[in-house]
Structures are given as structure tokens and as C-alpha cells.
Amino acid sequence: MKSNFIWPACVLALGLSLSACKDALDINPQQSIDASTAYGTSQKVGAAVVGIYARLDNSSLYGTDLVLVPELLGGNGYINWDGSFQNYRQLRAHTQISNNSNAENIWTQAYDAINQCNLILANLAAVTDAGQKSQYEGEASFIRGSMYFELVRLYAQQYKPGGGNTQDGVPINLVPVTAVEQADVKLARSTVEDVYAQAIKDLQNAVAKLPAQNITRASKYSAEAMLSRVYLQQGNYPAARTAANDVINNSGASLIGSVAAVFANRNSAESLFEIQQNDQNNAGTSNSGLATFFAGYSPNGDQGVLYGRGDVRVLPGFANLYGYGSGDVRGTDSLSAITTKTLIYLSDGNNKAGRLRTLKWRTYGQNIPIIRLAEMYLTRAECDVRAGKAASALDDVNTIRARSGASIKPAVTLADVLLERQLELAFEGFRVHDLKRTGQAVGTLPADSPLLILPIPQREINNNTNLKQNAGY
């Protein structure tokens, strides 16, 4: 990866400024920083760990795009993009090109986060307290593993259970970049198999190193839940079930009264990992953010919606899947103005009024739940029904349905479980990933269509002859 892409971010990761190299007294501008200076004490390493959490809030990562982009790519019959940003419009229409800015920025920010993790992991010797050292190692491993997982499922074809999975993945770099010369190393794409193996290794290490409880940061069960998600994407159902089951039984997390409450409150008992935001520090204030794009315009302040643009419209066909008037509060029971009773509502005001919205993303400063316990119940249910254990799968599905006032099912098939997963986890960043792993078409596109994965950024291809572009770009 060429220095004009990676190096500036690495400088920022070290807390420096590029302008320092322009100082009039700087006769010999430095092109690197001694890691022992930047990470030489426990306090400095701890501050760097806090910094990678802040990185995850970036609008190109979990602040917006790692949630929104999978929804747009899998949006046929589900959501539409009504906004003016052409790069998002391309993704929804599957007409994205190799210099799509969202594809470029996700790549950039994810590798920046990975490099920060590499720097922390390389400098753990500076941490003298054993407990702190274990936690910092676990946190960096959790974030690095999560980033490799997000990259490989966005920029590469789906993992095939039982196959060699030699298809191109993404580059793996575990060496911290601290100098321009290092940033000039031109890495090739590792295989999908190798990238998944690295993500799993990192997450397993995180499970071993992290504390069992940590309200605002990653915990052992955050990592184990993410590991379950990786195994499910792989089609490794026994491992996915084992991890999900342990989280359900031992994390101390519990389903709360409603799905709406998970998103309206910070760090609820159901949440396993959240991006921490507030009204002063969030992705929405930079003309991005989930509430900016998903929320409707509410001049009366109903629901606390802070004048969202309403760019993402929920399609009526999807809303009807909840059963109109069925009592399932995840859907809609009233085609009128905003209601506190349901998660899908008809927006009011003068900005794209009269269109269906989701109430999950309602205010700029709300936390962003990335992993919650309901997902683990649905993972366990899917793995059980695939293993012929329909009775236990039924229990888990009905646990989720009962919480939202939906009717209790007498029996479930795999199709029922997958539909329940879509209804419960809608608008949370799962859609195209679930369609690809289950082999379902997106409109007329087959699950393995190259248009359902992002292009390798063209500037990376231009700067690195070892990088191969995805088909179709």
C-alpha cells in the first residue's frame, strides 16, 4: 500500500501532524517516529487503545458505512436510497465504480484502525500491570479481528464451507507501519481462507484476554459474540452455536422490554458492544451518520428525531412482513405520523414526508449497538434448525417474537428462522451478508454476483501492482 494512502493516517495514529515536517527550523524532516517515544509508557499505550475506539466511530466504519452499506447492497424490496449522495445511490442500484468514495474510505479507515492495533500489540512490553496488559492486548485483537472480518466480507466473495477458499481476500498486515519506507511495501491480497483464519485467531485471543465485563468497551463476550458472527458467515454452524450459546448463558446480558429501548438507551442489558456517541461527538454532525440518513424530519421533536434527511426509505413490502396490525411492534400498526409504539413509522414534516422510516436510528448522538443478545438467540436458532433440532430453534425464535408482541409460532423451518433474523436485525448492517452466505439472490443478481462486493479502491490498484481488482470493475 502506497505511502500517499497509508502514511498520513499512520502519522495521525501517532498523534503527530504532517505540518510538523514543514517547520522552518526542521532542517532534516523526520519520516518516522520512534515507537518507544509514542508508546513508551502504560499511559501512552492506554491512550492509544482509547484512540482506536474513537476510530471505530468514524463515518466510514461503524459510525455509518459498516452498517449502511450492507443494507444498501442488499436493499432490493427492502429499502431505497432517496438521497442526493451519488456514491450511496450507486451502491443501492449496484452500479458502483472503482473510485466509489465509500469503498475507498471504508478501506482507508479500516486499515488505519488495523495499523493502530498493530502498533499497540507491538508495544505491550511498556505496560507493567498484567491485568492492563491483557486487556489492551484483547482490545487491540478484538478490533483488528473485527476489521479484517468486515473487509473480507465486503471486498471478497463469500466463504464457501468445505472449499479451499483460495479466492482473493484482502491484504493482511500484522507489522506496524511507523515510517514512509514501510508504507511503500506493496502487499498482495491474501486468500479468503487466510483472512478468515486471521480474524478468528485475533478474536479467539480477544476472548482469552479480555475481562468478562466492560460496559463501554469490548469484553470477553463482545469478542465471543463477534466470533460467533464470523463462524456463522463461514457456515461453521457448530462453532457458531457453541459461541452464541456461551454468550447467552454466561455473559450476564438479557433481552430487555423492547427493541426500541435498545436503541433509545445507552449500553442496555441487551447490548454486547456499542459505539459510544454523544450529542457533541458523533458521525451525524459531520453530515453523515445513521440518524442523518435513516431518520425523518420531525419539526415537533417527536421521538427526539433531530432533523434527519430521510435518505433511506423503508419499502412497504418489507414493512408488511411484520403483519399489519399484528401487534408486532418491530413493524408498524399505524400509517400515520410518528408513533412511539412501533419501529417503522411514517415520517412527517417537510422533508420527504409520508415515507416509511425506521426508528432504530433516531438521533445523532445515540450510541450505535453493534452486537446485541437477540442476534445470539437467532444464531443459535439457525444453527439448531440446520442440525435438525427444530424444537430448540422454536424456543429461541418465540423468545424473540414474544418480546415484541408478535404471535407465537407452533413450528419453525429454516426459512422461518432466516425471516425472523431479517425482521429483528433489520437496518443493523446484516442484510447483504446474510443473503450472500445463504445463497439468496438480491433482485436479479445471484448471491455470488461481483456487484454485491465492493471494488478495491482504484487508487490502491494504481499504486500497488500486486493488488488485483475484483471482477466487473
N, C-alpha and C positions, 0 to 999 in steps of 0.2 A: 504493500500500500504506500502510495507516494507521499512524500513529506507535505505537499501542499494540502493534503487532506488530514492526515493523522497528526502531524507535528503541532499545529496550533492548538488542537484540543489537548494534547499532552502537556503543553506549556500551561494551559489553563488548569489542568488537573493538578499541577504542582503549585498552583496559587501564584503564578507569575503573570507578567504582562508582556506581550510582544513588544510594547513600546520601550521596554527596558533596554532592548538591543539597539535602540535608536538614540540613547542618551549621548549628548555631545562629549562627555568625558569617557565614554566607553570605547577606548582605543581598539580593544580586541573583543568584540561582542561574543558572549558565550553562546554556544549552540547546544548546551546540555546543562543539567543541574545535578549535583551530587545528591543521590537519594538519601545518603546519611544525613544531609542537611535538612531536606524536606520531610524525612520520615524518621528522624533520629531519636525521638522520644515516644513514650507511650501516648502522651497527649497529642502529638502530631499524627500518629497513626490513628488514634481515635477520631480526631477531627477529619481525617481523610475518609474514614468509614462513614461518618455523617454526610460527607460530601457526595458519596455515591448514592445515598438515599435521595438527596436533593436532585441528583442527575435523573433518577427514575421518574421524577415529576415533570421532566421536560415534555413538551407537547408532542415530540416525535417518539416518545416512549410511552409509558403508562399514563402520562398526563393527557394524551389524546389518542395517538395513532395506533398503538398496540391494541387498543380497544376498538376504535372506529374503523380502521382499515379492514380487519377481517369481517366486520359486519357489512361493509360496502361491497367487498368482493363476493360475499355470499348473499347479496341482498335481493335477488330475484323473488318477487312475490311476497316480500318481507318488509323492506324499507326502500325509500327512494331518496336521492340527493337533490334537493331543490335549491341549493346554494349557488353562489357565484364563483367559488373556487374551482377552477378547471381541473386541477390535479385530482381532487376528490371525485369530480364528475367523471373523469376518465376511469377511475377505479370502479365506480359503480357500473359504468357502461362496459367495462372490460376492454377499454381502448387505450390503456396506459402505454406510454412510450418510454424509451430507455433513459430519458432525463426527467422522468416524473419526480418532482421535488419531494414528495412524501417518501418515495422509495429511497431517494438519496439521503434524506435526513434521518430516517429510521436507521439506515446502515451506519451513518456517521455517528449518531448518538449512542447506538448500541456498542460499537467498537470503542468509543471513548469510555463508556462505562466498564467494558471489559479491561481496558488498559489500566484504569484506576484500580480495579480489583487485582490485576497482576502486580501493580506497584505495592499494594498493601500486603499481599501474600509474600512478596519478596522481602519485605522489611519487618516481618513479625518478630525478629530477634530483638528489636528495640522495645518490645512490650515485656515488662518484667513480671507483671501479675499473671499467673497461669490462667485464671478464670477469664480475665480480659482477653488474653491472647487467644484462647479457644473461641470466645465469642466473635472476635474480629475475623479470625480465620473462617468461621462458619458463615458470617455475614457476607464476606467477600466471595466465598464459594457459592453461596445461595444466589447472589446477584449475577455472578459470572455464568453459572449454570443456566439460570433463567434466560439470560441474554442469548446464549448460544441456542437454546431451545426456540426462542422467539425467532431468531434469524433463520434457523434451518427450516422451520415450517412456513416461513413467509417467502424465502428466496430459493427453495428447493422443492422438488417433487416429494410427494408423500412417502413416508417409510412403508415398506412392504414386509409384513411379517413372514418370516421364513425365507426371504430373499437375501441376496448378497448386499443389496443397498449400496451399490457402487456408483450410483448416480451422483452428480456433483452436488455437494452441500455448500458450505461457506468456509472461508479460511479460518483455521484455528491458530491463534497465537497465545501462548502462555508466558511469554517473556515480556517483561515491562519495557515500554519504549520511553527512554529518557533523553534521547539525542536525535538530531536530524538524521544522522547516518543510519541509525536503527530503523527509522521510519521509511527509509528508502528500500528496505528489504521487500522484495516482490513475492508475496505468498500466493500459492495456488489454492484452489478450492479443495478442501478435504472432502471425503465421501460423506454421504448422508449417514452411513453407519458410524463413521468415526465421530461426527459431530454429536450424534445422539449419545454415543459412548462417553464423550467428554462431559456433556450436560448431566448425564446420570452420575458419573464419577463425582462431579462437583456437588450435586445435590445430596448424594449419599454422604459425602464428607460434611456437608452442612448439617444434616440430620445428626451426625455423630458429635459435632462440635457445639451446636447452638443450645442455649438454655431452653427448657421446656416451655417457659412463659416469657413473653416480652410484648407488651401491649402495643407499642407504637413502632416496633422494629421486627425483623424476622426472628422467628423462634424455630425450635426443632420441628414443630408441627406445620409451620409455614412451608418449610423445606420438604417435609414428607408429603404434604398435600400437592406441592408443585411436582414432586417426583411421581406421585400417582397420576397427575395430568400427563406427564411425559410418557409413562408406561401405557396409558390409555391411547395416546396418539400413535404409539408404536404398534398397538394391537397386542401388547403383552398383558392380557387380561388378568391372569393370576397375580402378577406383581402389582398391577394397578389396584386390584381388590384388596390385597394384603395391606398396602399403604393406606388406602382410603379407610379401611376398617380400623386400623390402628388410630388414625386421626379421630374418627367418630367416637371410639371407645375411650381414648386416653388423653385427648387434647384438653378436655375441660370446656370446649366450645359447645354451644347448644343453639338450636333453632329458636329465634325469637318470634314475637307475635305476628309479624307480617314482613313480607319482602320490602315494602316501602320503608319500614323502620330501619332496615339495614342501611339504606342509602340516605335516610334523613338524619341518622345519628352517627357519631364518630366511634369507631372501634367497638362495635357492639359485641355481644357474647357470641354471635354467629360468625364474626369476621375472623379469618385466619391470617390475613395480610392485607394492609391498606396503604395506599399512598396518602401521606399526611399533607393536607392543604388547609389554608385558612383564607379569609377574605382579602388579606393583603398579599398573599403569596400563593398563586395558583396559575394554572395554564390559561384560564379564561381571560385573565386581564391582559394577555398578550395577543388578543384577537384569535385565540384558539381555545381549546378546552372542550370537554364533553358537554357541559351545560350550554356553552355558547352555541354548539351545533345542534344539540338534541332538544333543548328547552324551547317552549313557545314564549311569545311576548305577553307579559301579564302586567298591564298598567296599574292594576289594583293591588299588586303584590301578593295575589293568591298563591299559595304553595311556596312562597318565598322565591319564585322564579325571578331571576334578575335579568329580565330583558334579553332572553336568548334569541338567536337569529332564526331558529326553527328550520335549519337547513336540512335536517334529517326528518323525513316524514314516514310514519308508520302506515303501512298499507292496510286497507280494510280487510282484505282477505286473510291477513295474518291475525289481526285483532279478533276476527270471528272464530279463530281456532280455540279461543278460550271459552266459547259458548256465550253468546249474547244473553245477558240477564241470568246467567247460570249461578251467580254468586261467587265465582272465581275472581277475587279482587286483583289478580295479576292482569286481567283483561279490562274490559270496560262495561259498565252497566248503565251508562247514560251518555247518549250522544248530544251532550250539552256542553256548556263551558266547563272550565277546570273543576274537577271534583277531588276531594281528598280521599275518596273511598277506593279508587282504583289506580292502577299503574299506567293505564293508557287513557288519555284524555283528549278532548277536542280543544284546541288552543283558541284563545280569544285575542283581543287587541287588534292592532292594525298591521301586524307583520305576519303575513302568510296565515291569517286566521282561518278557522274552520277546517283544520287538518289535524290528523291524529298524531299525538306525541307520546313519548314515554316519560314517566315521572321519575325514573331512576336517576337521571342526570338533570338536576333542577336548579342548582345554584353554583356559582363559580367557585366558592370556597369550600364546598363539601369535600370530604375525604373520598377517595376512589377505592372501593373494595375490589381487590384483585383476586383473592381466594376466599370463599366462604363455605361454611359447612354443608349447605344444601348441595353443592357440587359433589361433595364426597358421598352423600347418600345416593345421588344419581349415578355416580361412577360405580359404586358397589352394586346398585340395582342392575346396571347394564352388564357388568361382569358376571353377576349371578344368573341372569336370564340367558346369557350366552353359554353358561355352563350347565344349563338345564335345571337351575334352581329357581323356578318361577315363583314359588311361594314366598321366598325371602325377598325376591325382587319386588313382588307386590307390596310387601310390608313397607319397603323403603319408598316406593312411589306414592303410596297412600299417606305416608307420613308427610311428604312434601305437599301433596294435594290438600290434605286436611288443614294444614297451616294457613292456606289461602282461601279456604271456604269452598274448594272445588269438590265435586261429588266423589265418593269413594268408589274405586274400581273393583269389580269382582275378580278380575284376572288381568294379566298383562302379557303382551308379546314384546319382542324386541322393538317393533315399530312403536308400540305404546311408550316404551321407556325413552326412546330417542325423541319422540314428540314431547314428552314431559320435560326432557332436558332442554329442548328448544323453548318451551313455554316459560320455564323457570329461569333460564340463564340468558334470555333474550337481551340484546343490546349490551352485553358484557364482554364481547370480543371472542366468542366461540364459533360463530356461525360457519365461516368458510372452512375452518379447521375440522369441525365435526362433519361437514359434508364430504370433505376430501378423505378423511380416514374411514368413513363408512361407504365410500364409493358412490355417493349420490350426485347426480348432475345438478348444475346450477343453471337453471333455464335450459338452454340448448347446449351448454358446454358440459362435456364429460368431466368427471372428478379429476382426471389427470390432465386437463387442458393446461397448456402453458400460460394461458391468460388468467389462471387462478393463482399464479405465483408472481412475485414482483421481479422486475428486471434488476440485474446487477447494475448499480449506477454507472452510466456511461463514462463519467469522468474517471471512475476506477478502472474501467476497461482501457481507457486511453492511456492511463499512467502505468498500467501493470499488464505486460504482455502475457503473464502467466494466468491471468484471470479469463475464464471462458464465460461468455454471455449465455443467458438462458435462451432456449428456443423461442422463436417468434419475435425477438427484439433486435 
